[in-house]
Amino acid sequence: MVYNNLNLEKCILSYEFIIPFKINKLLYINYMENKLKYRFMLFYFIIFLGFSLSYRFIIKNYMI
């Protein structure tokens, strides 16, 4: 995931003078959106993991 992001960044930097500015801007916006998506996915996964662990703990201790 990290390697892919770095690769995209390199591509954007190398094509900065070849591709027109508008297309370059679109590419960069798309890249940033993907970065945010990954961040939110990770965040929600951590929350879900926490809830599932706490739920298991509650069942073990109070549902005997």
Distance bins in CASP14 RR format, pairs under 12 A and 6 or more apart:
PFRMAT RR
TARGET T0000
AUTHOR 0000-0000-0000
RMODE 2
METHOD distances of the structure
MODEL  1
1 7 0 0 0 0 0 1 0 0 0 0 0
1 8 0 0 0 0 0 1 0 0 0 0 0
1 34 0 0 0 0 1 0 0 0 0 0 0
1 35 0 0 0 0 1 0 0 0 0 0 0
1 37 0 0 0 0 0 1 0 0 0 0 0
1 38 1 0 0 1 0 0 0 0 0 0 0
1 39 0 0 0 0 0 1 0 0 0 0 0
1 41 0 0 0 0 0 1 0 0 0 0 0
1 42 0 0 0 0 1 0 0 0 0 0 0
2 8 0 0 0 0 0 1 0 0 0 0 0
2 9 0 0 0 0 0 1 0 0 0 0 0
2 35 0 0 0 0 0 1 0 0 0 0 0
2 38 0 0 0 0 1 0 0 0 0 0 0
3 9 0 0 0 0 0 1 0 0 0 0 0
3 10 0 0 0 0 0 1 0 0 0 0 0
4 10 0 0 0 0 0 1 0 0 0 0 0
4 11 0 0 0 0 0 1 0 0 0 0 0
4 31 0 0 0 0 0 1 0 0 0 0 0
4 34 0 0 0 0 1 0 0 0 0 0 0
4 35 0 0 0 0 0 1 0 0 0 0 0
4 38 0 0 0 0 1 0 0 0 0 0 0
5 11 0 0 0 0 0 1 0 0 0 0 0
5 12 0 0 0 0 0 1 0 0 0 0 0
5 31 1 0 0 1 0 0 0 0 0 0 0
5 32 0 0 0 0 0 1 0 0 0 0 0
5 34 1 0 0 1 0 0 0 0 0 0 0
5 35 1 0 0 1 0 0 0 0 0 0 0
5 36 0 0 0 0 0 1 0 0 0 0 0
5 37 0 0 0 0 0 1 0 0 0 0 0
5 38 0 0 0 0 1 0 0 0 0 0 0
5 39 0 0 0 0 0 1 0 0 0 0 0
6 12 0 0 0 0 0 1 0 0 0 0 0
6 13 0 0 0 0 0 1 0 0 0 0 0
6 31 0 0 0 0 0 1 0 0 0 0 0
6 35 0 0 0 0 0 1 0 0 0 0 0
7 13 0 0 0 0 0 1 0 0 0 0 0
7 14 0 0 0 0 0 1 0 0 0 0 0
7 31 0 0 0 0 0 1 0 0 0 0 0
8 14 0 0 0 0 0 1 0 0 0 0 0
8 15 0 0 0 0 0 1 0 0 0 0 0
8 27 0 0 0 0 1 0 0 0 0 0 0
8 28 0 0 0 0 1 0 0 0 0 0 0
8 30 0 0 0 0 1 0 0 0 0 0 0
8 31 1 0 1 0 0 0 0 0 0 0 0
8 32 0 0 0 0 0 1 0 0 0 0 0
8 33 0 0 0 0 0 1 0 0 0 0 0
8 34 0 0 0 0 1 0 0 0 0 0 0
8 35 0 0 0 0 1 0 0 0 0 0 0
9 15 0 0 0 0 0 1 0 0 0 0 0
9 16 0 0 0 0 0 1 0 0 0 0 0
9 27 0 0 0 0 0 1 0 0 0 0 0
9 28 0 0 0 0 1 0 0 0 0 0 0
9 31 1 0 0 1 0 0 0 0 0 0 0
9 32 0 0 0 0 0 1 0 0 0 0 0
9 34 0 0 0 0 0 1 0 0 0 0 0
9 35 0 0 0 0 0 1 0 0 0 0 0
10 16 0 0 0 0 0 1 0 0 0 0 0
10 31 0 0 0 0 0 1 0 0 0 0 0
11 18 0 0 0 0 0 1 0 0 0 0 0
11 19 0 0 0 0 1 0 0 0 0 0 0
11 24 0 0 0 0 0 1 0 0 0 0 0
11 27 1 0 0 1 0 0 0 0 0 0 0
11 28 0 0 0 0 0 1 0 0 0 0 0
11 30 0 0 0 0 0 1 0 0 0 0 0
11 31 0 0 0 0 1 0 0 0 0 0 0
12 18 0 0 0 0 0 1 0 0 0 0 0
12 19 0 0 0 0 1 0 0 0 0 0 0
12 21 0 0 0 0 0 1 0 0 0 0 0
12 23 0 0 0 0 0 1 0 0 0 0 0
12 24 1 0 0 1 0 0 0 0 0 0 0
12 25 0 0 0 0 1 0 0 0 0 0 0
12 26 0 0 0 0 0 1 0 0 0 0 0
12 27 1 0 1 0 0 0 0 0 0 0 0
12 28 1 0 1 0 0 0 0 0 0 0 0
12 29 0 0 0 0 0 1 0 0 0 0 0
12 30 0 0 0 0 1 0 0 0 0 0 0
12 31 1 0 0 1 0 0 0 0 0 0 0
12 32 0 0 0 0 0 1 0 0 0 0 0
13 19 0 0 0 0 0 1 0 0 0 0 0
13 24 0 0 0 0 1 0 0 0 0 0 0
13 27 0 0 0 0 0 1 0 0 0 0 0
13 28 0 0 0 0 0 1 0 0 0 0 0
13 31 0 0 0 0 0 1 0 0 0 0 0
14 24 0 0 0 0 0 1 0 0 0 0 0
14 27 0 0 0 0 0 1 0 0 0 0 0
15 21 0 0 0 0 0 1 0 0 0 0 0
15 23 0 0 0 0 1 0 0 0 0 0 0
15 24 1 0 0 1 0 0 0 0 0 0 0
15 25 0 0 0 0 0 1 0 0 0 0 0
15 26 0 0 0 0 0 1 0 0 0 0 0
15 27 1 0 0 1 0 0 0 0 0 0 0
15 28 0 0 0 0 0 1 0 0 0 0 0
16 23 0 0 0 0 0 1 0 0 0 0 0
16 24 1 0 0 1 0 0 0 0 0 0 0
16 25 0 0 0 0 0 1 0 0 0 0 0
16 27 0 0 0 0 1 0 0 0 0 0 0
16 28 0 0 0 0 1 0 0 0 0 0 0
17 24 0 0 0 0 1 0 0 0 0 0 0
18 24 0 0 0 0 1 0 0 0 0 0 0
18 27 0 0 0 0 0 1 0 0 0 0 0
19 25 0 0 0 0 1 0 0 0 0 0 0
19 26 0 0 0 0 1 0 0 0 0 0 0
19 27 1 0 0 1 0 0 0 0 0 0 0
19 28 0 0 0 0 0 1 0 0 0 0 0
20 26 0 0 0 0 0 1 0 0 0 0 0
20 27 0 0 0 0 0 1 0 0 0 0 0
21 27 0 0 0 0 0 1 0 0 0 0 0
21 28 0 0 0 0 0 1 0 0 0 0 0
22 28 0 0 0 0 0 1 0 0 0 0 0
22 29 0 0 0 0 0 1 0 0 0 0 0
23 29 0 0 0 0 0 1 0 0 0 0 0
23 30 0 0 0 0 0 1 0 0 0 0 0
24 30 0 0 0 0 0 1 0 0 0 0 0
24 31 0 0 0 0 0 1 0 0 0 0 0
25 31 0 0 0 0 0 1 0 0 0 0 0
25 32 0 0 0 0 0 1 0 0 0 0 0
26 32 0 0 0 0 0 1 0 0 0 0 0
26 33 0 0 0 0 0 1 0 0 0 0 0
27 33 0 0 0 0 0 1 0 0 0 0 0
27 34 0 0 0 0 0 1 0 0 0 0 0
28 34 0 0 0 0 0 1 0 0 0 0 0
28 35 0 0 0 0 0 1 0 0 0 0 0
29 35 0 0 0 0 0 1 0 0 0 0 0
29 36 0 0 0 0 0 1 0 0 0 0 0
30 36 0 0 0 0 0 1 0 0 0 0 0
30 37 0 0 0 0 0 1 0 0 0 0 0
31 37 0 0 0 0 0 1 0 0 0 0 0
31 38 0 0 0 0 0 1 0 0 0 0 0
32 38 0 0 0 0 0 1 0 0 0 0 0
32 39 0 0 0 0 0 1 0 0 0 0 0
33 39 0 0 0 0 0 1 0 0 0 0 0
33 40 0 0 0 0 0 1 0 0 0 0 0
34 40 0 0 0 0 0 1 0 0 0 0 0
34 41 0 0 0 0 0 1 0 0 0 0 0
35 41 0 0 0 0 0 1 0 0 0 0 0
35 42 0 0 0 0 0 1 0 0 0 0 0
36 42 0 0 0 0 0 1 0 0 0 0 0
36 43 0 0 0 0 0 1 0 0 0 0 0
37 43 0 0 0 0 0 1 0 0 0 0 0
37 44 0 0 0 0 0 1 0 0 0 0 0
38 44 0 0 0 0 0 1 0 0 0 0 0
38 45 0 0 0 0 0 1 0 0 0 0 0
39 45 0 0 0 0 0 1 0 0 0 0 0
39 46 0 0 0 0 0 1 0 0 0 0 0
40 46 0 0 0 0 0 1 0 0 0 0 0
40 47 0 0 0 0 0 1 0 0 0 0 0
41 47 0 0 0 0 0 1 0 0 0 0 0
41 48 0 0 0 0 0 1 0 0 0 0 0
42 48 0 0 0 0 0 1 0 0 0 0 0
42 49 0 0 0 0 0 1 0 0 0 0 0
43 49 0 0 0 0 0 1 0 0 0 0 0
43 50 0 0 0 0 0 1 0 0 0 0 0
44 50 0 0 0 0 0 1 0 0 0 0 0
44 51 0 0 0 0 0 1 0 0 0 0 0
45 51 0 0 0 0 0 1 0 0 0 0 0
45 52 0 0 0 0 0 1 0 0 0 0 0
46 52 0 0 0 0 0 1 0 0 0 0 0
46 53 0 0 0 0 0 1 0 0 0 0 0
47 53 0 0 0 0 0 1 0 0 0 0 0
47 54 0 0 0 0 0 1 0 0 0 0 0
48 54 0 0 0 0 0 1 0 0 0 0 0
48 55 0 0 0 0 0 1 0 0 0 0 0
49 55 0 0 0 0 0 1 0 0 0 0 0
49 56 0 0 0 0 0 1 0 0 0 0 0
50 56 0 0 0 0 1 0 0 0 0 0 0
50 57 0 0 0 0 1 0 0 0 0 0 0
50 58 0 0 0 0 0 1 0 0 0 0 0
51 57 0 0 0 0 0 1 0 0 0 0 0
51 58 0 0 0 0 0 1 0 0 0 0 0
52 58 0 0 0 0 0 1 0 0 0 0 0
52 59 0 0 0 0 0 1 0 0 0 0 0
53 59 0 0 0 0 0 1 0 0 0 0 0
53 60 0 0 0 0 0 1 0 0 0 0 0
54 60 0 0 0 0 0 1 0 0 0 0 0
54 61 0 0 0 0 0 1 0 0 0 0 0
54 62 0 0 0 0 0 1 0 0 0 0 0
55 61 0 0 0 0 0 1 0 0 0 0 0
55 62 0 0 0 0 0 1 0 0 0 0 0
55 63 0 0 0 0 0 1 0 0 0 0 0
56 62 0 0 0 0 0 1 0 0 0 0 0
56 63 0 0 0 0 0 1 0 0 0 0 0
57 63 0 0 0 0 0 1 0 0 0 0 0
58 64 0 0 0 0 0 1 0 0 0 0 0
END
